[in-house]
Amino acid sequence: MEDARHDKTRQAALDYHEFPKPGKLEIRATKPLANGRDLSRAYSPGVAEACLEIKADPATAARYTSRGNLVAVVSNGTAVLGLGNIGALASKPVMEGKAVLFKKFANIDCFDIEVNESDPVKLAEIVCALEPTFGAINLEDIKAPDCFIVEQLCRERMNIPVFHDDQHGTAIVVGAAATNALHVAGKKFEDIKVVSTGGGAAGIACLNMLLKLGVKRENVWLCDIHGLVYEGREQDMNPQKAAYAQASDKRALAEVIDGADLFLGLSGPGVLTQEMVTRMAPQPIIFALANPTPEITPELVREVCPDAIMATGRSDYPNQVNNVLCFPFIFRGALDVGATEINDAMQIACIEGIAALARATTSAEAAAAYSGEKLSFGAEYLIPKPFDPRLIGTVATAVAKAAMETGVATRPLTDVAAYKRQLDGSVFKSAMLMRPVFEAAATATRRIVFAEGEDERVLRAANAMIEETTDKPILIGRPDVIATRCERAGLPIRPGVDFEIVNPENDPRYRDYWGTYHELMARQGVTPDIARAVMRTNTTAIAAVMVHRGEADSMICGTFGQYLWHLNYVRQILARDGLHPAGALSLMILEDGPLFIADTHVNPEPTPEQITTAVIGAARHVRRFGLKPKVALCSHSQFGNLDTPSGKAMRDAMAMLDLREPDFCYEGEMHIDAALDQGLRDRIFPGGRFEGAANVLVFANIDAASGVRNILKLKGGGLEVGPILMGMGNKAHIVTPSITTRGLLNMSAIAGTPVAHYG
């Protein structure tokens, strides 16, 4: 059975590489090439202008070519993963994979270059000759000690970053893990004894990094396959190993392990025994990084030393030391400032950034990617997960800043904070667009009550609100359930301490709440008994009553259940004093920009008056995002060519808008393609009321609006912000069950914006 499972896994891996198109990479054009004009600019004669600019000033290559975002992944295939010297061609799948990781995690373009050259000096000459093509070089899977020679020669001769990831990437992630492990153990670098196995490139680089972090040279004991590296040893030695030779008569790992605070293994399976672990210092740190079988498994360590702090190179154990935490982001920062090298300060900045992220609250995105794992800082969580989207903003910014401070940046940033926002915006698609809303929300402190306070997404959003905004979350739910789920999710917040809580089962305000609800609904068939039951079981109604009583400024509900069910209670309690639900507005963030859709949830077949109100409300909300509204009234009819119900409704709404003379652009009725395509619209109806594509589409019924919203989400890769409930004076918003933690945080900012900012 095991053989069958292995065969199935092997075939799946081969199919992944072969289908639907061989390999893992392709090249795509970043400029249009649709006509003769484009061709004349992309190639002759227009390309000559870019060539001449670069000839006059080589630095402009970063402006006119892809060089500033292009990395070469170079290998000769002499030390590939756990496969050894398999040759350049056989290493190609690994190098393609490395390029894919660069693109996925940092949006860096790569060419994988496999070179049939085993002589390190000649290999270095080949790499150096590639400098005009690339912004940086990533050396990969070159055996030791050749890798030291290649990297040294390239760094001496080239004026772009050269980084051997097997050495320095591993060293950086080990440095981050060690920093946090010592934090957990209450120890310091300068006080610890380090015993390491493995005298290869990665092992030596890790030791070098530990020295830079404060470990004393005399406290480092290096062993390899032949035993301790000691002064006078001649067998299998090189200058890199010799730097760690000890003046000692001890010769074996078992003789030097006593009292070790940190075991660093980059060697092979079974090297460290349970008996050796028992002789290490109290609460030892054991990094068993050999792959696929570590020097000792966590299970064996736990049997003899339950408080040991472990890391491995495997993803099925906690604390995987994975270079993907480092290399995409250190290159991102280096490329963006035009660094001429990746120096010690940049590497240490990378370490500090990675380590700090693990000590911070885990992102909701990482928690979702690693569902079921407890991601809170401690012995089981020393370093962040690779899919933590905060890595690029935190680490790349720290690296770029260090490059500028050490004078190796040829294109220094003018605004570091803006650069970090840009990087965050590359992974949090809503970040840049939501910035004006968050800034407006920061002008006041508002109380936002979440009806479904026990939902983990709500808990994470509440934690983010406390950390990142001035608003105060109020959660409706059972305190013990909320506390347990906060603990399980690794969140530092606790009910009654960090945020207010309303317990439906036992709250001193219960009598006031059901009394208020009964007073509001007594003439709509709600008896005192019904009011009591609703205020004990219906968290949406409880939230609405709190807003009505002035105990909260706005409410958010809808993480489960049907939209109109929630809307019913919002209407009952809050649709007073001129407020009424006018429509739901969904902001869809697409690759080519934002697009607002209305009405996606409220009015199934809106009247012309309701359409008019939705248009005006949508325009007002669009301005909250710092955008100029251009509203298209969409219908099956196009500029009066059909006498359909939707066409009539839209034409009537247009007439009502004309009478009001609003201060924004609107046009209709029209098809969606005409709304989004200026050229098509001009052919059908020249001289329209706005230029370019519409950014707001208002539909004649919910089916059309909701259908477009869902198609854009599922097939267009759109990220939704909303839905925003219009017409309620920002007192209530109803989300949908598919909302994410980031979506809830965005909605809290919208709910947290004082009415004066958008009224």
C-alpha positions in Angstrom: 0.0 0.0 0.0 2.9 2.4 0.8 4.4 1.7 -2.6 1.1 2.5 -4.3 0.7 5.7 -2.4 4.3 6.7 -3.4 3.6 5.9 -7.0 0.4 8.0 -6.9 2.2 10.9 -5.3 5.1 10.6 -7.8 2.7 10.6 -10.8 0.8 13.6 -9.4 4.0 15.5 -9.2 5.0 14.6 -12.7 1.5 15.5 -14.0 1.8 18.9 -12.2 5.0 19.6 -14.2 3.7 18.4 -17.5 0.1 19.6 -17.8 -1.6 21.6 -19.1 1.6 23.1 -20.4 5.1 21.7 -19.7 7.1 23.5 -17.1 6.1 26.2 -14.5 7.0 29.4 -16.3 6.1 31.5 -19.3 6.8 35.0 -20.6 4.0 37.5 -20.9 4.1 41.0 -22.5 3.5 44.0 -20.3 2.7 46.3 -23.1 -0.1 46.1 -25.8 0.9 44.8 -29.2 -2.3 45.0 -31.1 -1.5 47.1 -34.2 1.2 48.7 -36.3 1.6 51.6 -34.0 2.3 49.3 -31.0 4.8 47.3 -33.1 6.7 50.4 -34.2 7.1 51.4 -30.5 7.9 47.9 -29.1 10.5 47.3 -31.8 12.0 49.3 -34.7 12.1 52.2 -34.9 10.7 53.3 -31.5 12.9 50.9 -29.5 15.9 52.9 -30.6 14.8 55.8 -28.4 15.0 53.7 -25.2 18.4 52.3 -26.3 19.8 55.7 -26.8 18.6 56.9 -23.4 20.2 53.9 -21.7 23.5 54.4 -23.6 23.5 58.0 -22.4 22.7 57.0 -18.8 22.9 53.3 -17.8 20.7 54.0 -14.7 17.7 54.6 -17.0 17.6 50.8 -17.8 15.5 50.5 -14.7 13.0 52.9 -16.3 12.8 51.6 -19.8 13.4 47.8 -19.3 12.4 45.1 -16.9 15.9 44.8 -15.5 15.0 46.5 -12.2 12.6 43.7 -11.4 14.5 40.8 -13.0 16.5 38.2 -11.1 18.6 35.3 -12.5 18.3 32.0 -10.7 21.7 30.4 -11.6 22.8 26.9 -10.9 25.2 24.2 -12.2 23.2 21.4 -10.5 26.0 20.2 -8.3 24.1 20.2 -5.0 20.4 20.0 -5.7 18.1 19.8 -2.7 18.6 16.2 -1.3 19.5 14.9 -4.8 23.2 15.8 -4.9 25.1 16.4 -8.1 22.5 15.7 -10.8 23.7 18.1 -13.4 22.5 21.4 -14.8 19.7 20.1 -17.0 18.1 17.9 -14.3 18.2 20.9 -11.9 15.9 22.9 -14.2 12.6 22.0 -12.4 14.0 23.2 -9.1 15.2 26.5 -10.6 11.8 27.0 -12.3 10.2 26.4 -9.0 12.5 29.0 -7.4 11.4 31.5 -10.0 7.8 30.7 -9.4 8.3 31.5 -5.7 9.9 34.8 -6.5 6.9 35.7 -8.6 4.2 34.4 -6.2 5.5 36.0 -3.0 7.2 39.2 -4.2 6.1 39.7 -7.9 9.7 39.5 -9.0 10.3 38.2 -12.6 13.0 35.6 -13.0 14.9 33.6 -15.6 16.2 30.3 -14.5 19.7 29.7 -15.9 21.3 26.3 -15.7 25.0 26.2 -16.7 27.1 23.2 -17.6 30.2 24.4 -15.8 31.8 22.7 -12.8 34.8 25.0 -12.5 33.8 27.7 -9.9 36.0 30.4 -11.5 34.6 29.9 -15.0 31.1 29.7 -13.6 31.7 33.0 -11.8 32.9 34.5 -15.1 29.7 33.4 -16.9 27.5 34.9 -14.1 29.4 38.2 -14.2 28.9 38.4 -17.9 25.1 38.4 -17.3 25.1 41.7 -15.3 23.6 43.8 -18.2 20.5 41.6 -18.2 19.6 41.4 -14.5 18.9 43.5 -11.5 20.2 40.8 -9.1 21.6 37.2 -9.1 20.4 34.4 -6.9 22.9 31.5 -6.8 21.3 28.2 -6.2 22.4 24.6 -5.4 26.1 24.9 -6.1 28.2 22.6 -4.0 30.6 23.7 -1.2 33.2 24.9 -1.2 32.7 26.0 -4.9 29.7 28.1 -3.9 32.0 30.3 -1.6 34.3 30.9 -4.5 31.6 31.7 -7.0 29.8 34.1 -4.7 33.0 35.9 -3.6 34.1 36.5 -7.2 30.7 37.6 -8.3 30.3 40.0 -5.4 33.7 41.5 -6.1 33.2 42.1 -9.8 29.5 42.9 -10.1 27.6 46.0 -9.1 24.3 44.3 -8.4 23.2 42.1 -5.5 24.5 38.5 -5.6 23.0 36.2 -3.0 23.6 32.5 -2.5 20.3 31.6 -1.0 21.4 28.1 0.3 23.8 30.0 2.5 22.3 33.3 3.4 18.6 32.5 3.1 19.0 29.6 5.5 21.1 31.7 7.8 18.6 34.5 7.9 15.6 32.3 8.7 17.7 30.4 11.3 18.7 33.8 12.8 15.0 34.8 13.0 14.0 31.5 14.6 17.0 31.6 17.0 16.1 35.2 18.0 12.7 34.2 19.0 13.7 30.9 20.6 16.0 32.7 22.9 13.3 35.2 23.6 11.0 32.3 24.7 13.8 30.6 26.7 14.9 33.9 28.3 18.5 33.6 27.1 20.8 35.9 25.1 23.0 35.2 22.1 26.2 36.3 23.9 25.6 33.7 26.7 24.8 30.6 24.8 26.8 27.6 23.7 26.2 26.5 20.2 26.9 23.0 18.8 26.5 22.5 15.1 26.6 19.6 12.8 27.2 20.1 9.1 30.2 22.0 7.6 28.6 22.8 4.3 27.6 26.1 2.8 24.4 26.5 4.8 25.9 25.4 8.1 28.9 27.8 7.9 26.6 30.7 6.8 24.4 30.0 9.8 27.3 30.1 12.2 28.6 33.3 10.6 25.2 34.9 11.1 24.9 33.7 14.7 28.3 35.5 15.4 26.9 38.7 13.9 23.9 38.4 16.2 26.1 38.2 19.2 27.2 34.6 19.7 30.8 34.4 20.9 33.2 32.6 18.6 34.7 30.5 21.5 31.2 29.2 22.3 30.7 27.6 18.9 31.5 23.9 18.4 31.3 22.7 14.8 31.1 19.0 13.9 31.0 17.3 10.5 30.9 13.8 9.2 34.4 13.3 10.6 33.7 14.7 14.0 34.8 17.9 15.7 36.5 20.6 13.7 39.6 21.1 15.8 42.8 23.0 15.4 45.4 21.0 13.4 42.8 18.8 11.7 43.7 18.2 8.1 41.0 15.8 6.9 38.3 17.4 4.7 39.1 21.0 5.8 38.7 24.3 4.0 39.2 27.9 5.2 35.5 28.3 6.1 35.5 25.3 8.4 38.9 26.2 9.8 37.5 29.5 11.1 35.6 27.5 13.7 38.3 25.1 14.7 38.5 24.6 18.5 41.6 24.1 20.5 40.4 20.9 22.1 41.2 17.2 22.6 37.6 16.3 22.1 36.8 14.7 18.9 33.1 13.7 18.6 29.6 15.3 18.9 28.8 13.3 21.9 31.8 14.8 23.7 30.9 18.4 23.1 27.1 18.4 23.4 27.1 18.8 27.2 25.6 22.1 28.3 24.7 23.2 24.8 21.9 25.8 24.6 21.5 25.5 20.9 21.9 22.5 18.6 22.0 23.5 15.0 21.8 20.5 12.6 22.3 20.8 8.9 23.7 17.3 8.4 21.7 14.0 8.3 19.2 11.8 10.0 19.7 10.4 13.5 22.8 12.4 14.2 21.5 13.7 17.6 20.4 11.0 20.1 17.9 11.3 23.0 20.8 10.6 25.4 22.6 13.7 24.0 19.5 15.8 24.4 19.4 15.0 28.1 22.9 16.4 28.5 22.1 19.7 26.9 21.3 22.9 28.9 17.8 23.4 30.5 15.1 24.2 27.9 17.4 23.5 25.0 16.9 24.8 21.5 17.1 22.1 18.9 17.1 23.1 15.2 17.2 19.7 13.4 17.0 20.9 9.8 18.1 17.9 7.7 15.6 17.0 5.1 13.6 14.9 4.7 14.6 13.2 7.9 15.9 15.5 10.7 18.8 14.8 13.0 16.2 13.9 15.6 12.5 14.1 15.4 10.4 16.3 17.7 8.6 13.2 19.1 11.9 11.7 20.3 13.0 15.0 21.8 9.6 15.4 23.7 10.0 12.0 25.3 13.2 13.1 27.1 12.8 16.9 27.2 9.3 18.2 27.1 10.3 21.8 27.3 12.7 21.8 24.5 12.2 24.3 21.7 12.3 22.7 18.3 12.5 23.6 14.7 12.9 21.5 11.6 13.0 21.8 7.8 9.7 20.0 7.4 6.2 21.5 6.9 4.5 18.8 9.0 6.1 20.0 12.2 5.9 23.4 13.8 8.6 26.0 13.1 9.6 25.0 9.6 12.8 26.8 8.7 11.9 27.7 5.1 13.9 30.1 2.9 10.8 31.4 1.3 10.3 33.5 4.4 13.4 35.4 3.3 14.6 35.4 -0.3 11.6 36.9 -2.1 11.4 39.8 0.3 15.1 40.6 0.7 15.4 40.8 -3.1 12.2 42.9 -3.3 13.7 45.5 -1.0 17.1 45.4 -2.7 15.7 45.8 -6.2 13.3 48.6 -5.3 16.2 50.8 -4.1 18.6 49.7 -6.8 21.0 48.2 -4.2 24.5 47.3 -5.4 24.8 44.5 -2.9 22.9 42.7 -0.1 25.1 43.5 2.9 25.1 42.4 6.6 22.8 45.2 7.7 20.2 44.3 5.1 20.3 40.6 6.2 20.0 41.5 9.9 17.1 43.9 9.0 15.5 40.9 7.3 16.0 38.8 10.4 14.5 41.4 12.7 11.5 41.9 10.4 10.7 38.2 10.3 11.2 37.7 14.0 9.0 40.7 14.9 6.1 39.4 12.7 6.0 36.1 14.6 5.7 38.0 17.9 2.9 40.1 16.5 -0.7 38.9 16.2 -1.1 36.4 13.4 -2.7 37.7 10.3 -6.2 36.4 9.4 -5.0 35.4 5.9 -2.2 33.2 7.4 -4.7 31.7 9.9 -7.0 30.8 7.0 -4.1 29.3 4.9 -3.1 27.2 7.9 -6.5 26.3 9.3 -6.4 24.2 12.4 -2.9 25.3 13.5 -2.5 27.5 16.6 -0.5 30.5 15.4 0.4 32.4 18.5 3.9 33.3 19.5 5.7 30.7 21.6 7.8 27.6 21.4 5.5 26.1 18.7 5.4 29.3 16.7 8.8 31.0 16.4 8.6 32.3 12.8 5.7 33.3 10.6 4.2 31.2 8.0 5.2 31.7 4.3 1.7 32.7 3.3 1.6 35.5 5.9 0.8 38.5 3.6 2.5 41.0 6.0 5.9 39.6 5.1 6.4 41.6 2.0 5.6 45.0 3.5 7.5 44.4 6.8 10.6 42.6 5.5 11.1 44.4 2.1 10.7 47.8 3.8 13.2 46.9 6.5 15.7 45.7 3.9 15.2 48.8 1.7 15.7 51.1 4.7 18.9 49.3 5.7 20.2 49.6 2.2 19.7 53.3 2.2 21.2 53.7 5.7 24.3 51.8 4.6 24.8 53.7 1.4 24.3 50.9 -1.1 21.0 52.2 -2.6 21.3 53.9 -6.0 17.6 54.8 -6.1 16.7 55.7 -2.5 13.1 55.9 -1.5 11.7 59.4 -0.9 8.9 58.1 1.4 9.5 54.9 3.2 6.0 54.8 4.8 4.4 55.2 1.3 6.6 52.4 0.0 5.3 50.1 2.7 1.7 51.0 2.0 2.4 50.2 -1.7 3.8 46.8 -0.8 0.9 46.1 1.5 -1.5 47.2 -1.2 0.1 44.6 -3.5 -1.2 41.8 -1.3 -4.1 43.5 0.5 -5.9 44.6 -2.7 -8.2 46.9 -0.8 -5.4 48.7 1.2 -4.7 51.6 -1.2 -8.4 52.2 -2.1 -9.5 52.0 1.6 -6.8 54.5 2.8 -9.0 57.6 2.5 -11.8 55.8 4.4 -9.4 54.7 7.2 -8.0 58.3 7.4 -11.5 59.7 7.8 -12.4 57.1 10.4 -9.3 58.1 12.4 -10.7 61.6 13.0 -13.2 60.3 15.6 -13.7 57.3 17.9 -16.8 55.4 17.2 -18.3 52.4 18.9 -19.0 49.5 16.4 -21.1 46.6 17.6 -20.7 43.3 15.9 -23.8 41.1 16.1 -22.0 37.8 15.6 -19.2 38.4 18.1 -18.3 34.7 18.5 -17.2 34.3 14.9 -13.4 34.0 14.5 -13.4 36.5 11.6 -15.1 39.0 13.9 -12.6 38.3 16.7 -9.7 38.9 14.3 -11.3 42.0 12.9 -11.9 43.3 16.5 -8.3 42.7 17.3 -7.1 44.5 14.2 -9.4 47.5 15.1 -7.9 47.7 18.5 -4.3 47.5 17.1 -4.8 49.7 14.0 -7.7 52.1 14.5 -9.3 54.5 17.0 -12.7 52.7 16.9 -13.9 50.6 19.8 -15.5 47.2 19.0 -18.4 45.8 21.0 -19.1 42.1 20.6 -22.4 40.3 21.2 -21.8 36.8 22.4 -21.1 34.4 25.3 -18.0 35.6 27.2 -16.6 32.1 27.8 -17.0 31.1 24.1 -15.4 34.3 23.0 -12.5 33.9 25.4 -11.9 30.3 24.3 -11.9 31.2 20.7 -9.6 34.2 21.2 -7.2 31.8 23.0 -7.4 29.2 20.3 -6.8 31.7 17.5 -3.8 33.1 19.3 -5.3 36.6 19.8 -4.1 38.7 22.8 -7.5 40.3 23.3 -9.9 39.2 26.0 -13.6 40.1 26.6 -14.3 42.6 29.2 -10.7 43.8 29.2 -9.9 44.9 25.7 -13.4 45.3 24.4 -17.0 45.6 25.7 -19.2 42.5 25.5 -23.0 42.0 25.5 -24.0 38.5 26.7 -27.4 37.6 25.3 -27.8 34.9 28.0 -27.1 37.2 31.0 -26.7 40.9 30.6 -27.8 43.5 33.2 -29.3 45.6 30.3 -31.6 42.8 29.2 -34.7 44.3 30.7 -34.0 47.7 29.1 -33.3 46.1 25.7 -36.5 44.1 25.5 -38.5 47.0 26.9 -37.1 49.3 24.1 -37.8 46.7 21.5 -41.4 46.2 22.7 -42.0 49.9 22.8 -40.8 50.2 19.1 -42.8 47.1 17.9 -45.8 46.9 20.2 -48.2 48.0 17.4 -46.7 45.6 15.0 -47.8 42.5 16.9 -44.8 42.1 19.2 -45.9 41.2 22.7 -43.7 41.5 25.8 -43.0 37.7 25.7 -41.9 37.9 22.0 -39.7 41.0 22.8 -38.1 39.1 25.7 -37.4 36.1 23.4 -36.0 38.2 20.6 -33.6 40.1 22.9 -32.4 36.8 24.3 -31.8 35.0 21.0 -31.5 37.5 18.1 -28.1 39.2 18.1 -28.9 41.4 15.1 -31.9 42.8 16.9 -29.8 43.4 20.0 -27.2 45.3 18.0 -29.9 47.4 16.4 -31.4 48.2 19.8 -28.0 49.3 21.1 -27.5 51.7 18.2 -31.1 53.0 18.6 -30.4 53.6 22.4 -27.1 55.4 21.6 -24.9 52.7 23.2 -23.2 52.1 19.9 -22.7 54.3 16.8 -23.0 51.7 14.2 -23.6 47.9 13.8 -22.3 45.2 11.5 -24.1 41.9 11.1 -24.6 39.2 8.4 -21.6 36.9 8.8 -24.2 34.1 8.7 -27.8 34.0 7.6 -29.7 35.6 4.7 -29.3 39.3 4.0 -33.0 40.2 4.0 -33.5 38.4 7.3 -31.0 40.8 8.9 -32.4 43.7 7.0 -35.9 43.1 8.4 -34.6 43.8 12.0 -32.5 46.8 10.9 -35.7 48.3 9.3 -37.8 47.5 12.3 -35.6 49.3 14.8 -33.4 51.8 12.9 -35.5 52.9 9.9 -36.8 56.0 11.6 -36.4 59.8 11.5 -35.9 59.9 7.8 -33.6 56.9 7.5 -34.5 54.0 5.3 -32.5 51.3 3.4 -32.0 52.8 0.0 -29.9 50.1 -1.5 -26.7 48.0 -1.1 -23.5 49.1 -2.8 -20.7 46.6 -3.5 -17.3 47.8 -4.3 -15.4 45.3 -6.5 -11.7 45.8 -6.7 -10.5 44.5 -10.0 -7.1 44.3 -11.7 -7.8 47.4 -13.8 -9.4 49.4 -11.0 -12.5 49.7 -8.8 -16.1 49.2 -9.9 -19.1 49.9 -7.8 -22.3 47.8 -8.2 -25.8 48.7 -7.0 -28.4 47.7 -5.8 -27.1 44.2 -5.0 -29.4 43.2 -2.0 -32.2 45.6 -0.9 -34.8 46.4 -3.6 -35.7 43.4 -5.8 -37.5 45.6 -8.5 -36.7 49.2 -7.6 -39.0 52.0 -8.6 -37.5 55.0 -10.6 -37.5 56.9 -7.3 -35.5 54.1 -5.6 -33.1 54.0 -8.5 -32.6 57.7 -8.2 -31.9 57.5 -4.5 -29.5 54.6 -5.1 -27.6 56.6 -7.7 -27.2 59.6 -5.5 -26.2 57.5 -2.5 -23.7 55.5 -4.6 -22.1 58.7 -5.9 -21.7 60.0 -2.3 -20.0 56.8 -1.2 -17.7 56.7 -4.2 -16.3 60.1 -3.1 -15.5 58.6 0.3 -12.9 56.6 -1.5 -11.3 59.7 -3.1 -12.8 58.9 -6.5 -14.9 60.9 -8.9 -18.2 59.1 -9.5 -19.2 58.3 -13.1 -22.5 56.5 -12.9 -24.0 54.3 -15.6 -27.7 53.4 -15.4 -27.7 49.9 -16.9 -30.5 48.1 -18.7 -31.3 45.7 -21.5 -32.5 48.9 -23.3 -29.8 51.2 -24.7 -30.5 55.0 -25.0 -34.2 54.5 -25.6 -34.1 51.7 -28.2 -36.4 49.3 -26.2 -39.6 49.9 -24.4 -38.9 47.3 -21.7 -39.8 47.8 -18.0 -36.2 48.2 -17.1 -35.6 50.7 -19.9 -38.7 52.7 -18.8 -37.6 52.7 -15.1 -34.1 53.8 -16.0 -35.3 56.6 -18.3 -37.7 57.8 -15.6 -34.8 57.8 -13.1 -32.6 59.8 -15.5 -35.4 62.4 -15.8 -35.6 62.6 -11.9 -31.9 63.0 -11.7 -31.9 65.8 -14.3 -34.5 67.7 -12.2 -32.2 67.4 -9.1 -29.1 68.6 -11.1 -26.6 66.5 -9.0 -23.0 67.5 -9.0 -21.6 64.2 -10.5 -21.6 62.6 -13.9 -24.3 60.1 -14.8 -25.6 58.6 -18.1 -28.1 56.0 -19.3 -29.8 53.8 -20.0 -27.2 51.6 -21.5 -25.6 48.1 -21.7 -22.7 47.2 -19.5 -20.3 47.1 -22.4 -21.2 50.6 -23.5 -20.8 51.8 -19.9 -17.2 50.4 -19.7 -16.1 51.1 -23.3 -15.8 54.8 -24.4 -15.3 53.9 -28.0 -18.4 51.7 -28.2 -20.5 54.2 -26.4 -19.4 57.0 -28.8 -20.4 54.9 -31.8 -23.9 54.3 -30.3 -24.5 57.6 -28.6 -21.8 60.3 -29.3 -21.6 63.2 -27.0 -22.3 61.4 -23.7 -22.1 63.0 -20.3 -18.8 61.5 -19.1 -15.5 60.5 -20.6 -13.9 57.1 -20.1 -15.3 54.0 -18.4 -18.0 54.3 -15.8 -17.0 53.3 -12.2 -20.5 52.8 -10.9 -23.1 50.5 -12.5 -26.6 50.8 -11.2 -29.0 48.1 -12.3 -32.8 47.9 -12.7 -33.1 44.9 -10.5 -31.3 42.8 -7.9 -30.9 39.8 -10.1 -28.8 41.7 -12.6 -26.7 43.6 -9.9 -26.2 40.5 -7.7 -25.3 38.4 -10.8 -22.7 40.8 -12.0 -21.2 41.1 -8.5 -20.9 37.3 -8.1 -19.4 36.9 -11.6 -16.8 39.6 -10.9 -15.9 37.9 -7.6 -15.7 34.3 -8.9 -14.5 34.7 -12.5 -13.0 38.2 -12.6 -10.9 37.8 -9.5 -12.6 40.8 -7.9 -12.3 41.5 -4.2 -15.4 42.9 -2.6 -15.6 45.7 -0.1 -19.1 45.8 1.3 -22.0 45.6 0.7 -22.5 49.1 2.0 -26.0 49.7 3.2 -27.0 53.1 1.8 -29.7 55.3 3.4 -29.1 54.4 7.0 -26.9 57.3 8.0 -24.0 54.8 8.5 -25.8 53.3 11.5 -26.0 49.7 10.1 -24.2 47.6 7.6 -25.1 44.0 6.6 -22.3 41.9 5.2 -22.5 38.5 3.6 -21.4 35.1 4.9 -18.4 34.9 2.5 -16.8 38.0 4.0 -13.2 37.7 5.2 -11.6 39.2 8.3 -10.0 41.9 6.1 -13.5 42.6 4.7 -14.9 43.1 8.2 -12.0 45.4 9.0 -12.8 47.4 5.9 -16.5 47.6 6.8 -15.6 48.7 10.4 -13.7 51.6 8.9 -16.7 52.5 6.7 -19.0 52.2 9.7 -16.4 54.2 11.8 -16.4 57.2 9.5 -18.4 60.1 11.0 -21.4 61.0 8.9 -20.0 64.5 8.3 -17.3 63.0 6.1 -19.8 61.7 3.5 -23.2 63.2 4.1 
